[in-house]
Amino acid sequence: MAQASVDRTLCVGCGLCIELCPAVFARAEDRTAFVQLQAVPPEATRCCQEAAAACPVDAIAVSETEN
């Protein structure tokens, strides 16, 4: 299982992660992204990794966790 995080001090609020993986990412009132799930479900792992790769400021980290 994967776990994602967003460094909101780096996030510029472009929304690309939300477009690519709305099951995991959401927009806060200050327009920065945040992770809305503690653990990324297996079916959303790929889109989560794509969002991390596409982030223009490298604010997203995805790591594998042990079950």
N, C-alpha and C positions, 0 to 999 in steps of 0.2 A: 504494500500500500504506500502511497505517496503522501507527502505533506507539503503544503505551499505556504509561502509567506511573502508579504509585500513590505518593502522598506518605504514607509509613507513619507519619509524625509527626502527620498529621491524621486518619488512618483510625481509626474507632471500632469497627471489627470487626462491623458490622451484618450483613454477608454478602449484602447486596442485589446487589452486583456479581457475586458468585459465582452467585447464583440466576439472574441475567439473562444472564450470559455465562460459563458454566463452561469453555468452550474457551480462554478467555484468562486468567481470574482464578482464584486459589486462596487458601486460608487458611493462614497460617503458624502455627507453634506458639503464638505470642503472640496469636493470633486476628485479627491484621491481615491485610488482603488484599495479595497481590502478583501481579505479572504473570508468568505462567509461559511466555510466548512472547516472543522478541525482536521479531518482526514479527507483526502481527495478520493472519491469512489473510483474503483478500477476503470469504469467506463469513461471517466473524465480525465484520466491521467495524461492521455495523449494531447488533448486540447490545452491542458494546463502547461505541459512542457512546451507546446507551440507558443503559448502566451509569454512564457518566460523568455524564449528565444527571440520573440518579436519585440519585447519591451525596449523602447529606444534609450532608456536610461539604466537598464539592468537592475530594476528595482524588485524583480521577482526571483525568488529562489524556490526550487523544487528539490526535495530530497526523498529518498526511499526510506521507509521505516519498517521495522520488523513487526510482525503481527503479534 
